[in-house]
Amino acid sequence: MKFRVVKNITLKTNTGDIELHEGQVIEIQPGRVTKLVASDKLQPLPYIADYGTLIIPHNSPSRFHWWNRGQSVCDTLKELGASDEIIKRYKYYLN
């Protein structure tokens, strides 16, 4: 899953420290960053699940929250690089 770094942080790993900078996007297993998300240092980003469903976490950036005047679902899908088939499926259900 992808996360946006909200605040500069240093992660301690077995192989050394990793510096993460504000605005950087990283991909990591969600279970490994629970405390960082809870402390508002990382913010989850929307993603397309293996089965083609758009997942928009409630604590993702508000611009993705179509239900609260954010960008459209189709714009988010395009931004995430969804296939034409997935976009077509969503357009069918949203119209």
Contact map, one row per residue, 1 for C-alpha under 8 A:
11100000000000000000000000111100000000000001101000000000000000000000000000000000000000000000000
11110000000000000000000011110000000000000001111000000000000000000000000000000000000000000000000
11111000000000000000000011110000000000000111100000000000000000000000000000000000000000000000000
01111100000000000000011111000000000000000111100000000000000000000000000000000000000000000000000
00111111000000000001111111000000000000001110000000000000000000000000000000000000000000000000000
00011111000000000000111000000000000000011110000000000000000000000000000000000000000000000000000
00001111100000000000111000000000000000011100000000000000000000000000000000000000000000000000000
00001111110000000011110000000000000000001000000000000000000000000000000000000000000000000000000
00000011111000000011100000000000000000001000000000000000000000000000000000000000000000000000000
00000001111100001111000000000000000000000000000000000000000000000000000000000000000000000000000
00000000111110001111000000000000000000000000000000000000000000000000000000000000000000000000000
00000000011111011100000000000000000000000000000000000000000000000000000000000000000000000000000
00000000001111111100000000000000000000000000000000000000000000000000000000000000000000000000000
00000000000111110000000000000000000000000000000000000000000000000000000000000000000000000000000
00000000000011111000000000000000000000000000000000000000000000000000000000000000000000000000000
00000000000111111100000000000000000000000000000000000000000000000000000000000000000000000000000
00000000011110111110000000000000000000000000000000000000000000000000000000000000000000000000000
00000000011110011111000000000000000000000000000000000000000000000000000000000000000000000000000
00000001111000001111100000000000000000000000000000000000000000000000000000000000000000000000000
00001001111000000111110100000000000000000000000000000000000000000000000000000000000000000000000
00001111100000000011111100000000000000000000000000000000000000000000000000000000000000000000000
00011111000000000001111100000000000000000000000000000000000000000000000000000000000000000000000
00011110000000000000111110000000000000000000000000000000000000000000000000000000000000000000000
00011000000000000001111111000000000000000000000000000000000000000000000000000000000000000000000
01111000000000000000001111100000000000000000000000000000000000000000000000000000000000000000000
01111000000000000000000111110000000000000000000000000000000000000000000000000000000000000000000
11100000000000000000000011111000000000000000000000000000000000000000000000000000000000000000000
11100000000000000000000001111101100000000000000000000000000000000000000000000000000000000000000
10000000000000000000000000111111100000000000000000000000000000000000000000000000000000000000000
10000000000000000000000000011111110000000000000000000000000000000000000000000000000000000000000
00000000000000000000000000001111110000000000000000000000000000000000000000000000000000000000000
00000000000000000000000000011111110000000000000000000000000000000000000000000000000000000000000
00000000000000000000000000011111111110000100000000000000000000000000000000000000000000000000000
00000000000000000000000000000111111111000000000000000000000000000000000000000000000000000000000
00000000000000000000000000000000111111100000000000000000000000000000000000000000000000000000000
00000000000000000000000000000000111111111100000000000000000000000000000000000000000000000000000
00000000000000000000000000000000111111111111000000000000000000000000000000000000000000000000000
00000000000000000000000000000000011111111000000000000000000000000000000000000000000000000000000
00000000000000000000000000000000001111111100000000000000000000000000000000000000000000000000000
00000110000000000000000000000000000111111110000000000000000000000000000000000000000000000000000
00001111100000000000000000000000000111111110000000000000000000000000000000000000000000000000000
00111110000000000000000000000000100110111111000000000000000000000000000000000000000000000000000
00111100000000000000000000000000000010011111100000000000001110000000000000000000000000000000000
11110000000000000000000000000000000010000111110000000000101110000000000000000000000000000000000
11110000000000000000000000000000000000000011111000000001100110000000000000000000000000000000000
01000000000000000000000000000000000000000001111100000111100100010000000000000001000000000000000
11000000000000000000000000000000000000000000111110000111000000000000000000000001000000000000000
00000000000000000000000000000000000000000000011111111110000000000000000000001001010000000000000
00000000000000000000000000000000000000000000001111111110000000000000000000000000000000000000000
00000000000000000000000000000000000000000000000111111000000000000000000000000000000000000000000
00000000000000000000000000000000000000000000000111111000000000000000000000000000000000000000000
00000000000000000000000000000000000000000000000111111100000000000000000000000000000001000000000
00000000000000000000000000000000000000000000000111111110000000000000000000000000000000000000000
00000000000000000000000000000000000000000000011110011111000000000000000000001000000000000000000
00000000000000000000000000000000000000000000011110001111100000000000000000000000000000000000000
00000000000000000000000000000000000000000000111000000111110100011000000000000000000000000000000
00000000000000000000000000000000000000000001110000000011111100000000000000000000000000000000000
00000000000000000000000000000000000000000000000000000001111100001000000000000000000000000000000
00000000000000000000000000000000000000000011000000000000111111000000000000000000000000000000000
00000000000000000000000000000000000000000011110000000001111111010000000000000000000000000000000
00000000000000000000000000000000000000000011100000000000001111111000000000000000000000000000000
00000000000000000000000000000000000000000000000000000000001111111001010000000000000000000000000
00000000000000000000000000000000000000000000000000000000000011111100111000000000000000000000000
00000000000000000000000000000000000000000000010000000001000111111100011110010000000000000000000
00000000000000000000000000000000000000000000000000000001010011111111111000000000000000000000000
00000000000000000000000000000000000000000000000000000000000000111111111110000000000000000000000
00000000000000000000000000000000000000000000000000000000000000001111110000000000000000000000000
00000000000000000000000000000000000000000000000000000000000001001111110000000000000000000000000
00000000000000000000000000000000000000000000000000000000000000101111111000000000000000000000000
00000000000000000000000000000000000000000000000000000000000001111111111100000000000000000000000
00000000000000000000000000000000000000000000000000000000000000111100111110110000000000000000000
00000000000000000000000000000000000000000000000000000000000000010100011111110000000000000000000
00000000000000000000000000000000000000000000000000000000000000010100001111111000000000000100000
00000000000000000000000000000000000000000000000000000000000000000000000111111100000000100110000
00000000000000000000000000000000000000000000000000000000000000000000001111111110000000000000000
00000000000000000000000000000000000000000000000000000000000000010000001111111111000000000000000
00000000000000000000000000000000000000000000000100000100000000000000000011111111110000100000000
00000000000000000000000000000000000000000000000000000000000000000000000001111111110000100000000
00000000000000000000000000000000000000000000000000000000000000000000000000111111110000000000000
00000000000000000000000000000000000000000000011100000000000000000000000000011111110000000000000
00000000000000000000000000000000000000000000000000000000000000000000000000001111111000000000000
00000000000000000000000000000000000000000000000100000000000000000000000000001111111101100000000
00000000000000000000000000000000000000000000000000000000000000000000000000000000111111100000000
00000000000000000000000000000000000000000000000000000000000000000000000000000000011111110000000
00000000000000000000000000000000000000000000000000000000000000000000000000000000001111111000000
00000000000000000000000000000000000000000000000000010000000000000000000000000000011111111100000
00000000000000000000000000000000000000000000000000000000000000000000000001001100011111111110000
00000000000000000000000000000000000000000000000000000000000000000000000000000000000111111111000
00000000000000000000000000000000000000000000000000000000000000000000000000000000000011111111100
00000000000000000000000000000000000000000000000000000000000000000000000011000000000001111111110
00000000000000000000000000000000000000000000000000000000000000000000000001000000000000111111111
00000000000000000000000000000000000000000000000000000000000000000000000000000000000000011111111
00000000000000000000000000000000000000000000000000000000000000000000000000000000000000001111111
00000000000000000000000000000000000000000000000000000000000000000000000000000000000000000111111
00000000000000000000000000000000000000000000000000000000000000000000000000000000000000000011111
